Each structure stands twice: as C-alpha cells, then as structure tokens.
Amino acid sequence: MKNKQYTQVDASLALYLFRKKSKKGASRFFSMVLILGLCFTIIYPILSLVPTIFSTIEDLGNPNVIWIPEEFSAVSFKAAVRLVMPQGIMTMARSVLYAVGIMIVQVFFSAMVGYSLARVKFWGRGLVFAMVILVFLIPRQSLLLAQYISFVHFDVMGLMKLFTTAGEVNLINNPIVLVLLAIFGFGVNQSLFIFLFSQFFKNIPKELEEASLIDGCGFYRTYFRIMLPNAVPIISTVAILSFVWNYGDTYYTNYFNPSGSYMSTLLSSTFISANKDYILNALTTWFDVPVVSDMAFDAVKQAGVLIFLIPLLIVYLIGQRKLVENMENSGLVG
Amino acid sequence: MKKNKKKLSFRVMWKIHGLIFVSPFLIGFIAFFLVPLFNTIYYSLNNVGVADQGGMTFEWTGIQNYINLFQTEVTTGNEPMLRLFTEENSTMLLSLPLIVVFSLFMALLANQKFKGRAVVRLLFFLPIILGLDVVMDMLTITTGSSAGLDTGSNLLAGSYVTIFLVRTLNVPMRVLYPIMTYVENIFQLISQAGVQTLVYLTALQSISPSLYEVAKMEGATAYETFWKVTIPSIMNITFFVVIYTIVDLFLKSSIAEEAYAFAFTQGKIGVGSALSVIYIFNVILVLAIAALLLRKVVKKNEK
C-alpha cells in the first residue's frame, strides 16, 4: 500500500520535473533560434557582399553564383582603393589620425566640463546643465546655416582686425574649425559625452576628493591625479564612441571641411548615382574590362565600404568587450 | 592682489576653478549655439542678400519668409514643405516605438546566459558601426540588381511563410503587407538600435539579482517577473532611450539638407533659416509630448 503511494508520488514528481525541464528546454530553444536569427540578420548584409566583391566584373549577375564566385578577383577592391584612397594608405591613415585627434580633444574637454558639473557647486550649475541638455536636444543641423555663415565671416569680437585687413577670416575648409568645435564642446554628439561624464563623476565617492584635499592637493591636482585615473571606464567608453562617430562623420567634415578628403566624405561623395557613368568608364579604362554593367558600380561601392570599415572593426573588436562593463560603471543606469 | 586672493575662501576658489573647467563649454555655447540661434531667427525675419563689399544686407520682411516657405517654396524633390514635415514626423513616430521595443528585446536576449554569449554580443553591438550614415547609404543597392545587397527584401515576398499565410490561412494581404514591410526592413531597424541596445543591456545587468530571487521565492512566473521587476527597474533608462532615439532620428532627417539647399544653392538664406526655425520647433514639440507621456508612465511604475 505504502509502496504504491510512493510510486505515485514519484511518478507525479517525475512528470512535474519532466514538464519543467521540457518547458525550460523549449523556451531555451526558442530564444536560441531568435538570437541566431538576429545575428544572421545583422551580418547578412556584410556576408552578402562577399560574392559581389570578390567575383570578376564579367561574372557579376551570373545566376549560377550565390555564395562562392567562380573566379576570385580583386578588381573591385583595386578600383575602390583607387577611387576612395587617392593617396593610398595615407588617406586612411589621415582619416584615422583625424578621428583620433578629435577624439582626444573631445574626451579631454568633455571630461572637464562633466566633472565640474557633477562635483563643483558653482553658481548657475543647474543652468549650465540645462544648456548641455538643450544642446543635445536641438539637432545640430538646424543651426547649420548660421554657424556656416559665422565661420565664413569668422571674427572674435573684432580681434581679427589685428591680424588681417578684412577684419574677418574665412574658416570654411580649414580643419581648425573642427578642432575648435571639439574644444568648445560642440563636436559630434559632444553634449551626450558631457552628460555621460557628469553622470559618472556624480557616483564617485566624496571621500576620495576629501582625502586628496587633506593630503594637500589643489583643485587641478585632485582632478588630474585622483579623478581622471578613476574615470578610466567612462573615458574608454566615450573614446570608443567618439572615435566611431568621428571616423564615420560626414556632417561636420562635409560642410566645414569639404576638401579635407576624409574617407567618409570621399566615400559618400564618390559613390553618388550621378557619378555612376564616370566610375564605370574608369573601370573599363583602368582594368581593361570589356562589358561593364551597373552591378559593377555596386561592387566597387561595397568594396569601398568594406575598406572604410576596417579601422572601425579593429577598434570595435578590441573595445567591444569592455564596452558593456564600462557602461555599467558609467553611472548612466541605476 | 595676493592679499585679496587669500581673502577668498576655499569654497569660493573651488567654485571659480569649477567655472574655469566649464568655461570652454560656456564659450562654445555662446559662440556656436546662442549666437547662431539668434542669427537664424534674425535671418528668418529678413530678406538676406549679399552686398557688393562682400558683407550681407538685411531687409526686414517680418514673417514673409515663413509664408513663402509653406505657400510657394518646394523641396528639392518638388514637394510642398508641409508634406515633407508630415512625412518626416510620421515615419519618425512609427519607427520610434519599434526601435525602443526592439532594442529592449535584443538586450533581453543578450542578457541571457548561454554558450557563445561573447560572440552574440559582439554581433549585437555591430550596428553601432553599421548604423553610421555613410555605411547605411553605401550598403543600399542603387541598381536594383541581385549583385547588390539585399537586406532580405526579396526573400520574404515569395517565401513559403507568406504563401502559407495567404493561401491556407486566408490572411488578407491588406493586413499582411504592412507587417511584411517592417520585417523586410528589419536591418534598417536594427541598424538604428545599436547604442540603445547597449544602454538597455547595461541597465538590465545593473538590476540587483536579489530582486529576481525574491520574485522566484514568492512564486512569480517569468511573465510576472518581467512586468513587475524588470520593466519598473528600467523605466528611467527607457526615458533616456526614447529621448536619445528621437534626437537620433531627427539628426538623420533630410530637412537640414533642404535648408542648406535653400540657402546656398538657391541663395535664399532667409527662407532656409525660416525652415530651420520651424524644424527646431518641430523637434521641441515632439520631445515635449514624448517627455510628458513618458513621465506619467514612469511615475505610475515607480509607485
């Protein structure tokens, strides 16, 4: 009698466990399918470039080719390099250097402003904070016209009269504009960076500051010796984002320094559809390709993107792992 | 002088140092924001011309530029201005909830524990790079041929799922079509959700595990846990994500190019400025509505 009860209990327990396990397994399977699907959607566009880029120009549009081209060739790549990198590897190096330079300026000045906003109760702090938010909210393009005109007739309170006869300088197409914007807090998404920094510094314990004061550090020493070294997580987060956005920026570079030949602007200005015939002609003359179809234009264009993406992907692969951890410590959440 | 300095208390000195630290931003705010803002408004109320000496001439016209903008001027695509605004706003409002929900969804998936999580995360944040304007522009096909990139577009239309839904289940095409367009544009959606996913993921990871433990002890189902623990904990960050998404979407809008075209291709600086002013009002309006609505939701969840 007792035995039977036990087996009954055992059976129901086993059933319960089985149900629970299968439920868990099913939901796990379901979420894995979703994850794999999403991953596929994200890399599919990149993967689908491969057959286009690496096949010979004559082979494009061949219905037999889906993933593996019949003959590998680097013609599209060579063409893209010639079009997008007029000075060879130097063009890319310059774009990367530009992005790194602006990144350093942005990080340095945003950190200063963010720190002061978070830790120093100066007069009108709330107002300055509101300004930062306002700058973030108002899209930069809405002020483009006035900014552009002010750079065409650049003049700081009549001071330029001392240097030039016209009393103004045309700063458009001068890379200094981009540096100036970054210094004064108006680079790419810089108000967001200031906000991130201030959120981070808010969460640093007060004792740290007090201890450094008791040890006789002044304001600047406290900041540079104590606060900045403690801000490595947020600095690296902002640095990665800043590099990615500056390297890929076409807005500031296009309007304020159009002939700066950064890779991003070159890419977006070379491969407009109006340029199609020119590029196709170039292909036929450079590489002696007999029949050039419209698809060749796409192939060259996408080869260009891939080249453009290389530095970004390297930075991303190095920095990605830290990105989540760092954001967690950034004080934005919680 | 030195005596004077000593008189300033330590606290006052500290504040002055703080102000020095903020001063670059303050200067920038005046030079690159406040002055251009006033200039934009001023230009928009004037007929701006170029003087012989190279300077600019102004002729007060009141709100004539605004009237012209909506009555006589057309966009570069030969469409009336009002249409541009309605189009921009409606596409924005449609994609906003999609992006926010989608980024949360991706963050929830990436937050699970499974093998190969590092690789999945690596891919999930790739849109931060792939979502750059340049890259997105380049990835789209220009010739409409199979050689270009297809983001799954022609995969779905003739797929078995669609045929099954239409023929066997008699799902009307009218219902299916909008859904299909969204599914087809899923890459477009993902590409704009990179930063948001990152922010959501960190928010999810910062929720204390003990909350989940308590919920489990009390016998809450996974569904209940999600709505009673996860959602209230990330409500504040949702506010940030929504605002960020709106700003990001407005940054990508084509209105700025129109303003630039007015000013420098057609030489109508006044009209271009008027467009910019209206654009600013548009953005502020949308943001204000979103903030008001969200505040209510956030407060409700905090209770």
Interface residues (C-beta under 8 A of the other chain):
Chain A: R28 S31 M32 L34 I35 L38 C39 T41 I42 I43 Y44 P45 I46 S48 L49 T52 L60 G61 P63 F109 M112 V113 Y115 S116 L117 R119 V120 K121 F122 W123 R125 V128 M131 V132 L134 V135 F136 L137 I138 P139 R140 Q141 S142 L143 L144 L145 A146 Q147 Y148 I149 S150 H153 L181 I183 F184 G185 F186 L192 I194 F219 Y220 Y223 L241 V244 W245 G248 T250 Y251 Y255 S264 L267 S268 F271 S273 K276 S293 D294 M295 F297 D298 A299 K301 Q302 G304 V305 F308 L309 L312 L313 Y316 L317 Q320 R321 L323 V324 M327 E328 S330 L332 V333 G334
Chain B: M13 W14 K15 I16 H17 G18 L19 F21 V22 P24 F25 L26 I27 G28 F29 A31 F32 F33 V35 P36 L37 N39 T40 Y43 G55 M56 M106 L109 A110 Q112 F114 A118 V120 R121 L122 L123 F124 F125 L126 P127 I128 I129 L130 L132 D133 V134 V135 D137 M138 L139 I141 T142 T143 S145 S146 A147 G148 L149 D150 T151 G152 I186 F187 I190 V195 L198 V199 L201 T202 A203 Q205 S206 I237 F240 I243 Y244 V247 F250 L251 S253 I255 A256 E257 A259 Y260 A263 I269 G272 S273 S276 V277 Y279 I280 V283 I284 L287
